[in-house]
Amino acid sequence: MKTSQQNMTCTRCLSFILLLNFLFTLTSAEQSPFYMYSFCQNSTQKTPNPSHQSNVNNFLSWINSDSASGTVSNHTTISSKNNRDDDDVYGFYDCRGDVTVSFCQFCLNIAVGEIPQRCPNGVSSMIWFDVCIVGYTNKNSTGEVSVAPSWNVTGSKTVKDSTELAKAENNVRSLIDSVTTEGNLNWALGAFSWSNTVKRYGWVQCNRVLSKNGCKQCLEAMMDLVPKCCGTKVGWAVMSPSCGVKYDDYRFYQVNNQTGSRSPMPIPDKQEGASNTKTLIITLVSVLVAVSILSCCIYYCWRKNGLCKGGFLFRTIAFHDHVQREDPLNGDLPTIPLTVIQQSTNNFSESSKLGEGGYGPVYKGTLPDGTEVAVKRLAELSGQGSEEFKNEVIFIAKLQHRNLVKLLGCCIDGNEKILVYEYMPNSSLDFHLFNKEKQRQLDWNLRLCIINGIARGLLYLHEDSPLRVIHRDLKASNVLLDDEMNPKISDFGLARTFEKDQYQTKTKRVIGTYGYMAPEYAMAGIFSVKSDVFSFGVLLLEIIYGKRNDMETLV
């Protein structure tokens, strides 16, 4: 009887791994699109024009259906039946040239849902995300250069001398020369050597309906704005309806499509498509079989030998027994003066910088009492912003568990918004998992302990904490490792709370990391405890594989 139950458990486990493995190969770990800016020219009428609003709704529906066929840029005219020209809607959409078709569709779906919320009565409305743009107006300007409205955003780093701007402009203009040459695509990106060890990265793109002369005119207009808005910053972006320019010191674009021909999203012919499909099927089946055998063997060995204190992950009773339950933090979160933080990080020097995320840069610091800390500094106009900053303060201050990162304090001083965490000397899980040298330290014993620790932290969030918390962005880079390689879940900026009797909810703002999202969340905005479990399943496969959930890397 016992053997039969063990076999049944193994079968269920194997089925679960097979299902996740299939999903794993079809997703890519692209970040969720970031909302950047919107422009609304509202109607002067007190009540919305039903005919115009109907045309707007039809235009937004058209985007979803048109992009579903694999189109990444298009424009259309939606006319009224009453032949009133002022009710007509001239709309367009466009995606950044380096992103995949599926991620383009993902961004457009979000933009289509977001623009009515930000411009409920707009006769001319536009919304920009970091990888796509959607816009419409009641005047036909298709093919014309539109440099207004324009907007810009800058990073937090300041240039060291006045020559940096000229060097940056020269780099970007080399990309402009590329896209404005007849026969080339309307977008270009590139990496530029800045010093022996440092690079800079650039991207330029024009709307696909513009002529080469129009494209050059638009991009030069954007570059004329740079000295006034962004000349003192290392990273910057300047955008308009017809074109955009971005420049920074980290690679912000996708390299999947960066081929010699710079083909953004080629559509294969039927014969080539059939061949690719056959190859893909063979590859997927081979990977499925290999991983299934490996997973089953690992599962059997773990169950038999009882490796890692606390037992195997799927032994539910032992799993619950080892959850550490603690009372929530009493009182307000300590505030740390800005001057103390500046001193601890050597005034946010480059030598103290640990990395950079969606919020902004993270620095290592040492407080006056000798405590080593990680300092997360919210960047100006970061993609996530002050709402996520408040989330971190609210959630982590109330949640205390050995597998959750500890928030030690915060600082709000003018435009500065800073969070101070316990320092994790072994960085994040992805640093070890996807580095060939570091990966050797992660034997199966240690990987199992990391898996169990993440699961304990997640169970605490879902079942045992004062709040029922849905993390919404569980991934390898959001799992930190302490000096003994114990995992701690971090980054609660996207987290949401549920009532104890609430099991799911829906949002119009789908944010997170694309490759880790449950399908119902990515496509319909529905999230629940199951959403985090799905992300955990993808992370589990990454830990077993030792590879990112990116199909190009996996295959």
C-alpha positions as CSV (number, residue, x, y, z in Angstrom):
1,M,0.0,0.0,0.0
2,K,2.8,2.4,1.0
3,T,4.7,1.6,-2.3
4,S,1.5,2.3,-4.3
5,Q,1.1,5.7,-2.6
6,Q,4.7,6.5,-3.3
7,N,4.3,5.6,-6.9
8,M,1.2,7.7,-7.2
9,T,3.0,10.7,-5.6
10,C,5.9,10.2,-8.0
11,T,3.5,10.1,-11.0
12,R,1.8,13.3,-9.9
13,C,5.1,15.0,-9.4
14,L,6.3,13.9,-12.8
15,S,3.1,15.1,-14.4
16,F,3.5,18.4,-12.8
17,I,7.1,18.7,-13.9
18,L,6.2,17.7,-17.5
19,L,3.4,20.4,-17.6
20,L,5.7,23.1,-16.3
21,N,8.5,21.9,-18.6
22,F,6.2,22.4,-21.6
23,L,5.2,25.9,-20.5
24,F,8.8,26.6,-19.6
25,T,10.0,26.1,-23.2
26,L,7.3,28.4,-24.6
27,T,8.0,31.5,-22.4
28,S,10.7,34.0,-22.3
29,A,11.9,36.0,-19.3
30,E,11.2,39.4,-20.7
31,Q,10.3,42.1,-18.2
32,S,6.7,43.3,-18.2
33,P,6.3,46.5,-20.2
34,F,6.8,49.7,-18.2
35,Y,4.3,52.5,-18.6
36,M,6.3,55.6,-19.4
37,Y,4.0,58.6,-20.5
38,S,0.6,59.5,-21.9
39,F,-0.8,62.5,-23.6
40,C,-4.5,63.4,-23.7
41,Q,-6.2,66.2,-25.6
42,N,-9.7,66.0,-24.2
43,S,-12.9,67.0,-25.9
44,T,-14.3,70.5,-25.1
45,Q,-17.8,69.0,-25.0
46,K,-19.3,68.5,-21.5
47,T,-20.6,65.1,-22.5
48,P,-18.6,62.6,-24.6
49,N,-19.5,62.2,-28.2
50,P,-21.0,58.7,-28.5
51,S,-20.1,58.4,-32.2
52,H,-16.5,59.3,-31.6
53,Q,-16.2,57.1,-28.6
54,S,-17.6,54.2,-30.5
55,N,-14.9,54.7,-33.1
56,V,-12.2,54.8,-30.4
57,N,-13.5,51.6,-29.0
58,N,-13.5,50.0,-32.5
59,F,-9.9,51.2,-33.0
60,L,-8.7,49.7,-29.8
61,S,-10.4,46.4,-30.7
62,W,-8.8,46.5,-34.1
63,I,-5.4,46.7,-32.5
64,N,-5.9,43.4,-30.6
65,S,-7.2,41.6,-33.7
66,D,-4.6,43.1,-36.1
67,S,-1.6,42.4,-33.9
68,A,-2.8,38.9,-33.2
69,S,-1.8,38.0,-36.8
70,G,1.8,38.8,-36.0
71,T,1.8,42.5,-37.2
72,V,4.0,44.7,-35.0
73,S,3.1,48.1,-36.6
74,N,0.1,49.4,-38.4
75,H,-2.3,52.3,-38.8
76,T,-6.0,52.6,-39.7
77,T,-9.0,54.9,-40.1
78,I,-12.3,54.3,-38.3
79,S,-15.0,56.4,-39.9
80,S,-18.5,57.2,-38.7
81,K,-21.7,56.1,-40.4
82,N,-23.0,59.7,-40.1
83,N,-20.1,60.9,-42.3
84,R,-19.0,63.5,-39.8
85,D,-15.3,64.0,-40.3
86,D,-14.7,65.2,-36.7
87,D,-15.9,61.8,-35.4
88,D,-13.3,59.9,-37.5
89,V,-10.4,58.2,-35.6
90,Y,-7.0,58.0,-37.2
91,G,-5.0,55.6,-35.1
92,F,-1.7,53.6,-35.1
93,Y,0.4,51.3,-33.0
94,D,4.1,50.4,-33.1
95,C,6.5,48.2,-31.2
96,R,10.2,48.5,-30.6
97,G,12.0,46.6,-33.3
98,D,14.1,44.4,-31.0
99,V,11.2,42.7,-29.1
100,T,9.5,39.5,-30.1
101,V,6.1,39.3,-31.7
102,S,4.5,37.8,-28.6
103,F,6.0,40.4,-26.3
104,C,4.8,43.1,-28.7
105,Q,1.3,41.7,-28.5
106,F,1.6,41.6,-24.7
107,C,2.6,45.3,-24.5
108,L,-0.2,46.3,-26.9
109,N,-2.8,44.4,-24.9
110,I,-1.7,46.3,-21.8
111,A,-1.7,49.7,-23.7
112,V,-5.2,49.1,-25.1
113,G,-6.5,48.5,-21.6
114,E,-4.6,51.4,-20.1
115,I,-5.3,54.3,-22.6
116,P,-9.1,54.5,-21.8
117,Q,-8.3,54.8,-18.1
118,R,-5.8,57.6,-18.6
119,C,-7.7,59.4,-21.4
120,P,-11.4,58.7,-20.9
121,N,-12.7,61.5,-23.1
122,G,-9.7,62.1,-25.5
123,V,-10.1,63.2,-29.1
124,S,-6.3,62.8,-29.4
125,S,-4.6,60.4,-27.1
126,M,-1.3,58.6,-27.0
127,I,0.4,56.2,-24.5
128,W,4.0,55.1,-24.4
129,F,5.3,52.0,-22.8
130,D,9.0,51.1,-22.9
131,V,8.5,48.8,-25.9
132,C,5.3,50.0,-27.6
133,I,3.2,53.0,-28.4
134,V,-0.5,53.4,-29.2
135,G,-2.1,56.6,-30.4
136,Y,-5.1,58.1,-32.1
137,T,-6.4,61.5,-33.2
138,N,-9.3,63.0,-35.1
139,K,-7.1,64.5,-37.8
140,N,-5.3,62.5,-40.5
141,S,-1.5,62.9,-40.2
142,T,-0.4,59.5,-41.5
143,G,3.1,59.8,-43.0
144,E,3.7,63.2,-41.5
145,V,6.4,64.0,-39.0
146,S,4.9,64.5,-35.5
147,V,7.4,65.7,-33.0
148,A,4.8,66.9,-30.5
149,P,4.0,66.0,-27.9
150,S,7.5,65.1,-27.0
151,W,8.8,64.0,-23.6
152,N,12.0,62.8,-22.0
153,V,13.2,60.8,-19.0
154,T,16.7,60.6,-17.5
155,G,18.6,58.2,-15.3
156,S,20.0,59.1,-11.9
157,K,23.7,59.0,-12.8
158,T,25.5,62.3,-13.7
159,V,28.1,62.6,-16.3
160,K,31.7,63.1,-15.1
161,D,32.7,65.8,-17.6
162,S,31.3,67.9,-20.4
163,T,32.8,65.7,-23.2
164,E,30.6,62.8,-22.4
165,L,27.5,64.4,-24.1
166,A,29.3,65.0,-27.4
167,K,30.6,61.4,-27.4
168,A,27.1,60.1,-26.6
169,E,25.6,62.2,-29.4
170,N,28.1,60.9,-31.9
171,N,27.3,57.3,-31.0
172,V,23.6,57.9,-31.4
173,R,24.0,59.8,-34.7
174,S,25.8,56.7,-36.1
175,L,22.6,54.8,-35.5
176,I,20.5,57.6,-37.0
177,D,22.7,57.4,-40.2
178,S,21.9,53.7,-40.3
179,V,18.1,54.0,-40.1
180,T,18.0,56.9,-42.5
181,T,19.9,55.0,-45.2
182,E,17.7,53.7,-48.0
183,G,17.2,50.0,-47.8
184,N,17.8,49.7,-44.1
185,L,15.1,49.1,-41.4
186,N,13.5,51.9,-39.5
187,W,15.2,51.0,-36.2
188,A,18.8,50.4,-35.1
189,L,20.5,49.5,-31.9
190,G,24.2,49.2,-30.9
191,A,26.8,48.8,-28.2
192,F,29.6,51.3,-28.0
193,S,33.0,51.0,-26.2
194,W,33.3,53.8,-23.7
195,S,36.5,52.6,-22.0
196,N,38.4,49.3,-21.7
197,T,35.7,47.9,-19.4
198,V,32.6,50.1,-19.9
199,K,30.1,50.2,-22.7
200,R,27.2,52.4,-23.7
201,Y,24.0,51.3,-25.5
202,G,21.8,53.1,-27.9
203,W,18.5,52.6,-29.7
204,V,16.7,54.8,-32.3
205,Q,13.5,54.1,-34.2
206,C,11.0,55.8,-36.5
207,N,7.4,55.1,-37.2
208,R,7.3,52.6,-40.1
209,V,5.2,54.9,-42.3
210,L,7.8,57.7,-42.3
211,S,10.0,58.3,-45.3
212,K,13.8,58.2,-44.7
213,N,13.8,62.1,-44.9
214,G,11.0,62.3,-42.5
215,C,12.7,59.8,-40.2
216,K,15.9,61.9,-40.2
217,Q,14.0,65.1,-39.6
218,C,12.2,63.6,-36.6
219,L,15.3,62.0,-35.0
220,E,17.4,65.2,-35.4
221,A,14.6,67.1,-33.7
222,M,14.8,64.7,-30.8
223,M,18.6,65.1,-30.6
224,D,18.2,68.9,-30.5
225,L,16.3,68.4,-27.2
226,V,19.0,66.3,-25.6
227,P,21.4,69.1,-24.4
228,K,18.5,71.0,-22.8
229,C,16.8,68.1,-21.0
230,C,19.4,65.4,-20.5
231,G,22.9,66.8,-21.1
232,T,24.1,66.2,-17.5
233,K,22.9,62.6,-17.3
234,V,24.5,59.3,-18.4
235,G,21.2,57.7,-19.4
236,W,18.3,59.4,-21.2
237,A,15.4,58.9,-23.6
238,V,13.6,61.4,-25.8
239,M,10.3,60.4,-27.4
240,S,7.6,61.7,-29.8
241,P,4.7,60.1,-31.7
242,S,6.9,59.6,-34.8
243,C,10.3,58.5,-33.4
244,G,12.3,57.9,-30.3
245,V,15.9,57.8,-29.0
246,K,17.3,56.0,-25.9
247,Y,20.9,55.9,-24.6
248,D,22.2,54.3,-21.4
249,D,25.1,52.5,-19.7
250,Y,23.2,49.1,-19.5
251,R,21.8,46.9,-22.2
252,F,18.1,47.6,-22.1
253,Y,17.2,46.0,-25.4
254,Q,16.7,42.4,-26.5
255,V,19.5,40.7,-28.4
256,N,17.3,37.8,-29.9
257,N,16.8,39.6,-33.2
258,Q,20.1,41.4,-33.4
259,T,21.2,39.7,-36.6
260,G,23.3,40.9,-39.4
261,S,20.3,42.0,-41.4
262,R,18.7,43.5,-38.3
263,S,15.5,41.7,-39.1
264,P,13.1,42.4,-36.2
265,M,10.5,39.8,-36.7
266,P,10.8,37.7,-39.9
267,I,7.9,35.7,-41.0
268,P,9.1,32.4,-42.5
269,D,7.6,30.9,-45.7
270,K,5.5,27.7,-45.4
271,Q,8.4,25.3,-46.3
272,E,10.8,27.0,-43.9
273,G,8.1,27.2,-41.3
274,A,7.3,23.4,-41.6
275,S,11.0,22.6,-41.3
276,N,11.4,24.8,-38.2
277,T,8.3,23.3,-36.7
278,K,9.6,19.8,-37.2
279,T,12.9,20.7,-35.7
280,L,11.2,22.4,-32.8
281,I,9.0,19.4,-32.1
282,I,12.0,17.0,-32.1
283,T,14.0,19.3,-29.8
284,L,11.1,19.8,-27.4
285,V,10.4,16.0,-27.2
286,S,14.1,15.3,-26.5
287,V,14.2,17.9,-23.8
288,L,11.0,16.7,-22.2
289,V,12.1,13.1,-22.1
290,A,15.6,14.0,-20.7
291,V,14.2,16.3,-18.0
292,S,11.5,13.9,-17.1
293,I,13.9,11.1,-16.5
294,L,16.3,13.4,-14.6
295,S,13.5,14.9,-12.5
296,C,12.1,11.5,-11.6
297,C,15.5,10.2,-10.6
298,I,16.3,13.3,-8.5
299,Y,12.8,13.0,-6.9
300,Y,13.4,9.3,-6.0
301,C,16.8,10.0,-4.5
302,W,15.6,12.9,-2.5
303,R,12.7,11.0,-1.1
304,K,14.8,7.9,-0.3
305,N,17.8,9.7,1.3
306,G,15.9,12.6,3.0
307,L,18.5,15.2,1.9
308,C,18.4,18.7,3.4
309,K,17.0,19.2,6.8
310,G,13.3,19.7,6.8
311,G,12.5,16.9,4.3
312,F,11.6,17.0,0.6
313,L,9.5,19.8,-0.8
314,F,6.4,17.7,-1.6
315,R,6.2,16.1,1.9
316,T,3.4,18.4,2.9
317,I,3.4,17.7,6.7
318,A,7.1,18.2,7.2
319,F,6.9,21.2,4.9
320,H,4.4,22.9,7.2
321,D,6.2,22.0,10.3
322,H,9.3,23.8,9.4
323,V,7.6,27.2,8.6
324,Q,8.9,29.8,11.0
325,R,6.0,31.8,12.4
326,E,6.7,35.2,13.9
327,D,4.7,38.1,15.1
328,P,4.4,41.1,12.8
329,L,6.7,44.0,13.4
330,N,5.3,46.4,16.0
331,G,5.6,50.2,15.6
332,D,6.6,52.2,12.6
333,L,9.5,51.3,10.4
334,P,12.6,53.2,11.5
335,T,13.6,56.1,9.3
336,I,17.3,56.7,8.5
337,P,18.5,60.3,7.8
338,L,19.6,60.9,4.2
339,T,23.0,62.2,5.4
340,V,23.7,58.8,7.2
341,I,22.8,56.9,4.0
342,Q,25.0,59.1,1.9
343,Q,27.9,58.6,4.2
344,S,27.4,54.9,4.3
345,T,27.4,54.6,0.5
346,N,30.2,57.1,0.0
347,N,27.5,59.5,-1.5
348,F,26.1,56.8,-3.8
349,S,29.5,56.2,-5.5
350,E,30.0,53.8,-8.4
351,S,32.3,51.7,-6.3
352,S,29.5,51.1,-3.8
353,K,27.0,50.1,-6.5
354,L,25.7,46.5,-6.5
355,G,23.4,46.7,-9.5
356,E,20.3,48.3,-11.0
357,G,16.7,47.1,-11.2
358,G,13.3,48.5,-12.2
359,Y,13.3,50.8,-9.2
360,G,16.7,52.2,-9.7
361,P,20.3,51.5,-8.4
362,V,21.2,49.4,-5.4
363,Y,24.2,50.2,-3.3
364,K,26.2,48.5,-0.5
365,G,26.6,50.6,2.6
366,T,27.9,50.4,6.2
367,L,25.9,52.2,8.9
368,P,27.7,54.0,11.8
369,D,27.3,50.9,14.0
370,G,29.1,48.7,11.5
371,T,26.0,47.0,10.1
372,E,26.3,46.2,6.4
373,V,23.2,47.1,4.4
374,A,21.8,47.2,0.9
375,V,20.4,50.6,-0.1
376,K,17.8,50.7,-2.8
377,R,17.4,54.2,-4.3
378,L,14.3,55.0,-6.3
379,A,15.3,56.5,-9.6
380,E,13.6,59.7,-10.9
381,L,10.7,58.6,-13.0
382,S,11.5,55.0,-12.6
383,G,9.3,52.5,-14.4
384,Q,7.6,51.4,-11.2
385,G,7.6,54.5,-9.0
386,S,6.4,55.6,-5.6
387,E,3.4,53.3,-5.4
388,E,5.7,50.3,-5.4
389,F,8.0,52.0,-2.9
390,K,5.0,52.3,-0.5
391,N,4.2,48.6,-1.1
392,E,7.7,47.6,0.0
393,V,7.4,49.7,3.2
394,I,4.0,48.4,4.1
395,F,4.5,44.7,3.3
396,I,8.0,44.0,4.5
397,A,7.6,46.0,7.7
398,K,4.7,43.7,8.7
399,L,6.2,40.4,7.4
400,Q,8.9,38.7,9.4
401,H,10.2,35.3,8.3
402,R,13.6,33.7,7.9
403,N,13.1,33.3,4.2
404,L,12.0,36.9,3.6
405,V,14.5,39.7,3.3
406,K,14.5,42.1,6.2
407,L,13.8,45.8,5.7
408,L,15.8,47.7,8.3
409,G,14.6,51.3,7.5
410,C,13.6,53.8,4.9
411,C,14.3,57.4,4.0
412,I,11.9,60.0,2.4
413,D,13.7,63.3,1.9
414,G,12.4,65.6,-0.8
415,N,12.6,63.6,-4.1
416,E,14.8,61.0,-2.5
417,K,13.0,57.7,-1.7
418,I,15.3,55.0,-0.2
419,L,14.9,51.6,1.3
420,V,17.5,50.0,3.5
421,Y,17.7,46.2,3.7
422,E,19.9,43.7,5.4
423,Y,22.9,43.0,3.2
424,M,23.0,39.6,1.4
425,P,26.7,38.8,0.7
426,N,26.0,36.1,-1.8
427,S,23.9,38.3,-4.0
428,S,20.8,36.9,-5.8
429,L,20.1,33.3,-6.9
430,D,20.3,34.2,-10.6
431,F,23.9,35.4,-10.1
432,H,24.9,31.8,-9.1
433,L,22.4,29.8,-11.1
434,F,23.2,31.2,-14.6
435,N,27.0,31.7,-14.1
436,K,29.0,28.7,-15.2
437,E,31.7,29.2,-12.5
438,K,29.3,30.0,-9.7
439,Q,27.0,27.2,-10.7
440,R,29.5,24.6,-9.6
441,Q,28.9,25.6,-6.0
442,L,25.2,24.6,-6.3
443,D,25.2,20.9,-5.7
444,W,21.9,19.0,-5.5
445,N,21.9,19.2,-1.8
446,L,22.2,23.0,-1.8
447,R,19.7,23.4,-4.6
448,L,17.1,21.4,-2.6
449,C,17.7,23.5,0.5
450,I,17.2,26.7,-1.6
451,I,14.0,25.3,-3.1
452,N,12.7,24.4,0.3
453,G,13.5,27.8,1.7
454,I,11.8,29.6,-1.1
455,A,8.7,27.4,-0.7
456,R,8.7,28.1,3.1
457,G,8.8,31.8,2.5
458,L,6.0,31.6,-0.1
459,L,3.8,29.4,2.1
460,Y,4.3,32.0,4.9
461,L,3.1,34.8,2.6
462,H,0.1,32.8,1.4
463,E,-1.1,31.1,4.6
464,D,0.7,32.0,7.8
465,S,1.4,35.8,7.6
466,P,-0.7,38.5,9.2
467,L,-1.6,39.4,5.6
468,R,-2.3,37.0,2.8
469,V,0.2,38.3,0.3
470,I,0.5,37.6,-3.4
471,H,4.1,38.4,-4.5
472,R,3.4,38.7,-8.3
473,D,7.1,38.8,-9.2
474,L,8.8,35.7,-7.9
475,K,11.9,35.0,-10.0
476,A,15.5,34.0,-9.5
477,S,16.8,37.7,-9.3
478,N,14.3,38.3,-6.5
479,V,15.6,35.5,-4.3
480,L,18.7,36.7,-2.3
481,L,21.2,34.4,-0.6
482,D,22.7,35.1,2.8
483,D,26.2,34.2,3.9
484,E,25.1,30.5,4.4
485,M,23.3,30.4,1.1
486,N,19.9,30.5,2.7
487,P,17.3,32.0,0.3
488,K,15.3,35.1,1.1
489,I,12.4,36.4,-1.1
490,S,12.8,40.1,-1.8
491,D,11.2,42.9,-3.9
492,F,7.6,43.3,-2.7
493,G,7.0,46.4,-4.9
494,L,4.3,44.5,-7.0
495,A,2.8,42.6,-4.1
496,R,-0.9,42.7,-3.2
497,T,-2.9,41.6,-0.2
498,F,-6.0,39.4,0.0
499,E,-8.6,39.0,2.7
500,K,-8.5,35.6,4.3
501,D,-11.7,34.6,2.5
502,Q,-10.5,36.1,-0.8
503,Y,-8.9,33.8,-3.4
504,Q,-8.5,35.8,-6.6
505,T,-8.9,39.2,-8.1
506,K,-8.4,41.0,-11.4
507,T,-6.3,44.0,-12.5
508,K,-6.1,46.1,-15.6
509,R,-2.4,46.7,-15.0
510,V,-0.5,43.5,-15.7
511,I,3.0,44.0,-14.4
512,G,5.7,41.6,-13.4
513,T,8.1,39.4,-15.4
514,Y,6.6,37.9,-18.6
515,G,8.3,34.5,-18.5
516,Y,7.2,33.8,-14.9
517,M,3.5,34.9,-15.3
518,A,0.6,32.5,-15.1
519,P,-1.3,32.5,-18.4
520,E,-4.5,33.8,-16.8
521,Y,-2.6,36.7,-15.3
522,A,-0.6,37.6,-18.4
523,M,-3.7,37.6,-20.7
524,A,-6.6,38.5,-18.5
525,G,-5.1,40.2,-15.4
526,I,-6.4,37.5,-13.0
527,F,-4.1,36.7,-10.2
528,S,-4.3,34.6,-7.0
529,V,-2.1,32.3,-4.9
530,K,-1.9,30.1,-7.9
531,S,-0.1,32.8,-9.8
532,D,2.8,32.7,-7.4
533,V,2.7,28.9,-7.5
534,F,3.1,29.0,-11.3
535,S,6.0,31.4,-10.9
536,F,7.5,29.1,-8.3
537,G,7.2,26.1,-10.7
538,V,9.1,28.0,-13.4
539,L,11.7,28.9,-10.9
540,L,11.9,25.3,-9.8
541,L,12.7,24.2,-13.3
542,E,15.4,26.9,-13.6
543,I,17.0,25.6,-10.5
544,I,17.0,22.0,-11.9
545,Y,18.1,23.0,-15.4
546,G,20.6,25.7,-14.3
547,K,19.3,27.7,-17.3
548,R,17.1,30.7,-17.7
549,N,13.6,30.1,-18.9
550,D,14.4,31.5,-22.3
551,M,13.7,29.2,-25.3
552,E,16.8,30.4,-27.2
553,T,19.0,29.6,-24.3
554,L,17.3,26.4,-23.4
555,V,17.3,24.8,-26.8
